[in-house]
Amino acid sequence: MRRRHPDQVAAVGGGAFTKAAFDEWRARFSSDQHNAEGRFNDVKYWIELVLKAAARPGRAGNRDRLPAVYLALTDWLAETRKAFKLEQEIDEVLEGEPHEIINATYDFDDLTRDKQEFAFVARLLATTPKELLSKFHHFSRGLKPNERVQLHASYEMRRAWNPFQPGCVAAFDECRVKQLLPKPKFEFKKADPERYQPVSGQAQPTPPPEVPAPPARS
C-alpha cells in the first residue's frame, strides 16, 4: 500500500481506499447492538458455508474434516474471548438472555457424599447444607433402613459460556437476577423401589427422566 493523494488513505489491491471509504466502513463497525447483529448477519453465511464445505468428501481420501473444522471455530471463540478480555461482558449478555427452569432429581445419599456438590446444590436452593440435612432428617423419620430418599428440585439457571458442549448440563450457570422462578422449590420423596435395582447388596438408581443435576462449582 502507498499514499497517492490527500483524499486517499492507501491503495489496496489496485484500488483507492479513501478516508470517506474508511469512515463509511468504520460506521458499520461502531460498537452498538444494532451493528453487532448486522455484522453477525454478514458473517453467519460464511460460517455455515465453511461447515458445509468441511462435511463434503475431500481430496486424497480426506473425508472427515467437519469435527476438526468445528473445533477450530470453537477454539477461535475461546481465544477471542480471552484476547479481547470479553469474559465479563459475555457473562452480562448471557445473564440478559432467556433463562431456564431446571428440574433435577438427586439421590440424597449420593449427593451428601460429595461435599462440594452438596454445598453447590444447597446454594442453588437458597439454603445451607446444614438446613437441607435437617429437613432430610425430619422427612426420613420412620423410614425403613433400606428405603432411599430423593431430593426433587426446581431452580432457575442461565446459559453459561460453553460453546464446546452445546445442550449439555455444563451449559448452565447460576443467574444473578431471577426471570422465571422467584424462589427455588424442592421437596423430599421416598424413591420408587421399582426404579432401583440391587447391585452388590446396595440399591442403585436407574437414570431419572428429569434433567440431570448440574456439576459442582467451586
SVG drawing of the C-alpha trace seen along z (x, -y; Angstrom):
<svg xmlns="http://www.w3.org/2000/svg" viewBox="-42 -16 46 74">
<polyline fill="none" stroke="black" stroke-width="0.4" points="0.0,0.0 1.2,-3.5 -0.2,-7.0 -1.3,-8.7 -3.2,-12.0 -4.6,-13.8 -8.0,-12.1 -6.6,-8.7 -5.6,-6.8 -4.0,-3.9 -4.1,-1.9 -5.4,1.6 -5.4,4.3 -5.1,1.8 -8.0,-0.3 -8.2,-3.6 -9.1,-3.4 -10.1,-6.9 -10.9,-8.5 -14.5,-8.6 -14.4,-4.9 -12.8,-4.2 -15.3,-6.4 -18.2,-4.5 -16.6,-1.2 -15.9,-2.2 -19.5,-3.4 -20.6,0.2 -18.5,1.4 -19.4,-1.1 -19.8,0.7 -23.5,0.9 -26.1,3.7 -27.5,2.8 -24.2,3.1 -23.3,6.3 -26.4,8.0 -25.8,6.6 -22.2,7.9 -23.3,11.3 -25.8,11.5 -22.9,10.6 -20.7,13.4 -23.1,16.2 -23.4,17.2 -19.7,17.8 -19.6,19.8 -22.3,22.1 -20.6,22.3 -17.3,23.4 -19.1,26.1 -21.0,27.4 -17.7,27.5 -16.0,29.4 -18.8,32.0 -18.1,32.8 -15.8,35.6 -12.3,34.2 -9.5,35.0 -6.9,37.7 -9.3,39.6 -9.7,36.8 -13.4,37.2 -13.8,36.4 -12.9,32.8 -16.0,31.4 -15.0,32.3 -11.7,30.6 -13.2,27.5 -15.8,27.2 -13.2,27.5 -11.1,24.8 -14.1,22.5 -14.8,23.1 -11.0,22.6 -11.2,19.3 -14.2,18.3 -12.2,19.1 -9.1,17.4 -11.0,14.2 -12.9,14.1 -9.5,14.2 -7.5,12.0 -10.1,9.1 -10.9,9.6 -14.6,10.2 -15.3,12.5 -17.3,10.1 -19.2,8.6 -20.1,12.1 -21.4,13.0 -23.5,9.9 -25.0,10.7 -25.7,14.3 -27.4,13.0 -29.8,11.0 -30.7,14.0 -33.8,16.0 -33.3,18.2 -34.4,21.8 -36.0,23.7 -34.1,26.9 -35.9,29.8 -33.4,32.1 -33.7,35.3 -30.9,36.2 -30.4,39.4 -29.8,37.8 -27.3,40.3 -25.2,39.9 -25.5,36.2 -24.2,35.8 -21.1,37.9 -19.7,35.0 -19.4,32.0 -18.6,29.6 -21.6,30.6 -23.9,30.7 -22.9,27.1 -23.5,26.0 -27.0,27.6 -27.8,26.0 -26.8,22.6 -29.0,23.2 -31.9,23.9 -31.3,20.7 -30.5,22.7 -27.5,24.2 -26.2,27.7 -27.0,27.8 -30.6,26.7 -31.0,29.2 -29.7,32.0 -32.1,31.0 -35.1,31.2 -33.8,34.6 -33.6,36.0 -37.1,34.7 -38.5,36.3 -36.7,39.6 -38.1,40.3 -39.9,43.6 -38.5,44.8 -37.0,48.3 -33.2,48.6 -33.4,49.8 -35.7,47.1 -33.9,44.4 -34.8,40.7 -34.7,38.4 -34.4,34.7 -36.7,33.2 -35.7,29.6 -36.6,26.9 -34.4,23.8 -33.6,21.2 -30.4,21.0 -29.0,19.2 -26.8,20.3 -23.1,20.5 -20.1,19.8 -19.7,23.2 -19.7,23.3 -17.8,26.6 -20.7,28.7 -24.0,27.1 -27.1,28.6 -25.3,30.4 -25.7,29.8 -22.4,27.8 -24.0,25.3 -25.9,23.8 -24.8,21.5 -26.2,19.6 -28.1,16.5 -27.9,13.3 -31.4,12.0 -34.4,14.3 -36.6,14.0 -38.9,17.0 -38.8,18.5 -38.5,16.0 -37.7,18.8 -36.3,22.3 -38.6,25.2 -37.6,28.5 -39.1,31.5 -38.0,34.9 -39.7,38.0 -39.3,41.7 -37.7,43.3 -39.8,45.6 -38.3,49.1 -39.1,50.2 -36.6,47.7 -33.8,49.1 -32.1,52.4 -29.9,54.0 -26.3,54.3 -23.7,56.0 -26.2,55.7 -26.8,52.0 -29.7,50.2 -28.6,48.4 -30.8,45.8 -31.7,46.1 -31.4,42.8 -34.3,40.5 -36.3,38.8 -35.7,35.3 -32.9,33.1 -29.8,34.3 -28.3,32.1 -25.5,29.7 -22.0,30.4 -20.4,29.0 -19.0,25.5 -16.1,24.1"/>
</svg>
